[in-house]
């Protein structure tokens, strides 16, 4: 069983879906993660500039449907205002 998370390796069509999700959810960034047997997402890769977005129920359901299409876990982020 995988114990680590890494960025998902997406096909161009899946990347297009992620960009569509960013527009649909009116968020800055949607990142795709996949469990893996090696590697992990470095917290510095996300940094302090991003914070997860609190989603409404319908937005969360939309993101969950999209997760099945990209075979990964999606997290919506917004850039922190300074």
PASEBA-1860 file (N, C-alpha, C; in nm, 3 decimals):
! residues 82
1> XXXXXXXX> 0.084/-0.118/0.000/0.000/0.000/0.000/0.088/0.125/0.000 ~ 0.050/0.223/-0.078/0.127/0.346/-0.088/0.120/0.425/0.042 ~ 0.233/0.479/0.080/0.240/0.555/0.205/0.272/0.702/0.180 ~ 0.302/0.738/0.061/0.344/0.875/0.029/0.252/0.933/-0.078 ~ 0.253/1.066/-0.087/0.176/1.136/-0.189/0.272/1.215/-0.277 ~ 0.244/1.217/-0.405/0.324/1.295/-0.498/0.230/1.366/-0.595 ~ 0.285/1.458/-0.672/0.204/1.523/-0.773/0.167/1.421/-0.879 ~ 0.043/1.423/-0.924/-0.003/1.329/-1.026/0.058/1.364/-1.161
9> XXXXXXXX> 0.091/1.262/-1.236/0.142/1.278/-1.372/0.020/1.273/-1.464 ~ -0.020/1.386/-1.519/-0.144/1.396/-1.594/-0.120/1.405/-1.744 ~ -0.214/1.351/-1.818/-0.216/1.365/-1.964/-0.266/1.506/-1.998 ~ -0.237/1.554/-2.119/-0.282/1.689/-2.157/-0.432/1.712/-2.139 ~ -0.514/1.613/-2.171/-0.660/1.628/-2.156/-0.698/1.642/-2.008 ~ -0.626/1.572/-1.922/-0.652/1.582/-1.778/-0.610/1.719/-1.725 ~ -0.500/1.771/-1.775/-0.455/1.904/-1.737/-0.559/2.008/-1.779 ~ -0.618/1.989/-1.896/-0.724/2.080/-1.940/-0.842/2.076/-1.843
17> XXXXXXXX> -0.874/1.958/-1.790/-0.982/1.947/-1.692/-0.948/2.022/-1.564 ~ -0.822/2.017/-1.524/-0.778/2.090/-1.404/-0.793/2.240/-1.425 ~ -0.753/2.288/-1.542/-0.767/2.431/-1.573/-0.915/2.472/-1.574 ~ -1.000/2.384/-1.627/-1.144/2.410/-1.627/-1.196/2.418/-1.483 ~ -1.147/2.331/-1.397/-1.189/2.332/-1.256/-1.147/2.462/-1.189 ~ -1.029/2.511/-1.219/-0.984/2.637/-1.160/-1.079/2.751/-1.197 ~ -1.123/2.752/-1.322/-1.217/2.856/-1.365/-1.355/2.834/-1.304 ~ -1.401/2.710/-1.304/-1.534/2.678/-1.252/-1.546/2.709/-1.104
25> XXXXXXXX> -1.442/2.676/-1.028/-1.445/2.697/-0.883/-1.401/2.837/-0.844 ~ -1.360/2.917/-0.942/-1.310/3.052/-0.918/-1.201/3.050/-0.811 ~ -1.104/2.963/-0.834/-0.991/2.951/-0.743/-0.862/2.976/-0.821 ~ -0.754/2.992/-0.750/-0.628/3.023/-0.816/-0.560/2.899/-0.874 ~ -0.557/2.792/-0.795/-0.483/2.673/-0.836/-0.557/2.549/-0.789 ~ -0.563/2.448/-0.874/-0.607/2.314/-0.834/-0.489/2.222/-0.860 ~ -0.447/2.150/-0.757/-0.334/2.057/-0.770/-0.386/1.915/-0.762 ~ -0.323/1.827/-0.839/-0.361/1.686/-0.841/-0.251/1.604/-0.775
33> XXXXXXXX> -0.292/1.518/-0.683/-0.200/1.432/-0.610/-0.239/1.287/-0.632 ~ -0.138/1.199/-0.624/-0.160/1.055/-0.635/-0.078/0.985/-0.528 ~ -0.133/0.877/-0.473/-0.051/0.798/-0.381/0.058/0.728/-0.460 ~ 0.172/0.709/-0.400/0.282/0.642/-0.466/0.365/0.566/-0.365 ~ 0.443/0.474/-0.414/0.526/0.394/-0.326/0.658/0.465/-0.293 ~ 0.685/0.576/-0.361/0.806/0.653/-0.332/0.777/0.799/-0.358 ~ 0.859/0.882/-0.303/0.843/1.026/-0.324/0.732/1.082/-0.240 ~ 0.737/1.208/-0.222/0.633/1.277/-0.148/0.630/1.421/-0.194
41> XXXXXXXX> 0.518/1.487/-0.169/0.508/1.628/-0.204/0.584/1.707/-0.098 ~ 0.680/1.781/-0.142/0.758/1.865/-0.053/0.671/1.983/-0.011 ~ 0.651/2.003/0.120/0.568/2.116/0.163/0.617/2.250/0.108 ~ 0.746/2.262/0.083/0.800/2.386/0.026/0.752/2.408/-0.117 ~ 0.711/2.299/-0.185/0.659/2.313/-0.321/0.526/2.386/-0.321 ~ 0.452/2.374/-0.212/0.325/2.444/-0.198/0.349/2.578/-0.131 ~ 0.436/2.579/-0.033/0.476/2.703/0.032/0.367/2.763/0.119 ~ 0.400/2.878/0.173/0.308/2.950/0.260/0.213/3.041/0.182
49> XXXXXXXX> 0.234/3.051/0.052/0.154/3.144/-0.027/0.018/3.088/-0.065 ~ -0.004/2.959/-0.044/-0.130/2.896/-0.082/-0.205/2.848/0.041 ~ -0.337/2.860/0.034/-0.420/2.803/0.139/-0.534/2.727/0.073 ~ -0.573/2.611/0.128/-0.684/2.536/0.070/-0.813/2.619/0.073 ~ -0.893/2.602/-0.030/-1.019/2.675/-0.042/-1.129/2.594/0.025 ~ -1.214/2.663/0.103/-1.333/2.598/0.158/-1.438/2.597/0.048 ~ -1.485/2.478/0.014/-1.578/2.463/-0.098/-1.720/2.440/-0.049 ~ -1.815/2.490/-0.126/-1.956/2.459/-0.103/-1.980/2.314/-0.143
57> XXXXXXXX> -2.089/2.257/-0.097/-2.118/2.116/-0.124/-2.117/2.085/-0.273 ~ -2.182/2.169/-0.354/-2.186/2.142/-0.498/-2.049/2.154/-0.562 ~ -1.963/2.244/-0.511/-1.828/2.256/-0.563/-1.744/2.134/-0.526 ~ -1.761/2.085/-0.405/-1.690/1.966/-0.360/-1.730/1.845/-0.443 ~ -1.859/1.831/-0.470/-1.907/1.720/-0.553/-1.849/1.729/-0.693 ~ -1.842/1.850/-0.748/-1.781/1.870/-0.880/-1.636/1.823/-0.879 ~ -1.562/1.863/-0.777/-1.421/1.826/-0.767/-1.406/1.675/-0.750 ~ -1.494/1.613/-0.674/-1.488/1.468/-0.655/-1.516/1.394/-0.786
65> XXXXXXXX> -1.610/1.443/-0.866/-1.635/1.380/-0.997/-1.512/1.392/-1.086 ~ -1.447/1.507/-1.080/-1.327/1.530/-1.159/-1.212/1.441/-1.114 ~ -1.205/1.411/-0.985/-1.100/1.322/-0.934/-1.103/1.187/-1.002 ~ -1.223/1.137/-1.030/-1.234/1.008/-1.099/-1.180/1.016/-1.241 ~ -1.194/1.132/-1.302/-1.146/1.149/-1.441/-0.994/1.160/-1.448 ~ -0.932/1.215/-1.344/-0.786/1.230/-1.347/-0.717/1.124/-1.262 ~ -0.796/1.039/-1.196/-0.742/0.932/-1.113/-0.644/0.986/-1.010 ~ -0.689/1.086/-0.937/-0.605/1.146/-0.834/-0.691/1.220/-0.734
73> XXXXXXXX> -0.627/1.279/-0.637/-0.694/1.360/-0.536/-0.667/1.506/-0.570 ~ -0.773/1.586/-0.576/-0.759/1.727/-0.613/-0.782/1.817/-0.493 ~ -0.700/1.920/-0.485/-0.713/2.020/-0.378/-0.713/2.157/-0.445 ~ -0.813/2.236/-0.412/-0.823/2.373/-0.463/-0.754/2.466/-0.365 ~ -0.672/2.554/-0.418/-0.598/2.651/-0.336/-0.626/2.793/-0.384 ~ -0.612/2.883/-0.292/-0.616/3.026/-0.324/-0.487/3.087/-0.275 ~ -0.437/3.183/-0.352/-0.317/3.255/-0.311/-0.350/3.341/-0.189 ~ -0.265/3.335/-0.088/-0.285/3.418/0.031/-0.256/3.563/-0.005
81> XX> -0.341/3.650/0.045/-0.316/3.794/0.027/-0.213/3.839/0.130 ~ -0.121/3.918/0.086/-0.020/3.970/0.180/-0.073/4.081/0.266
END
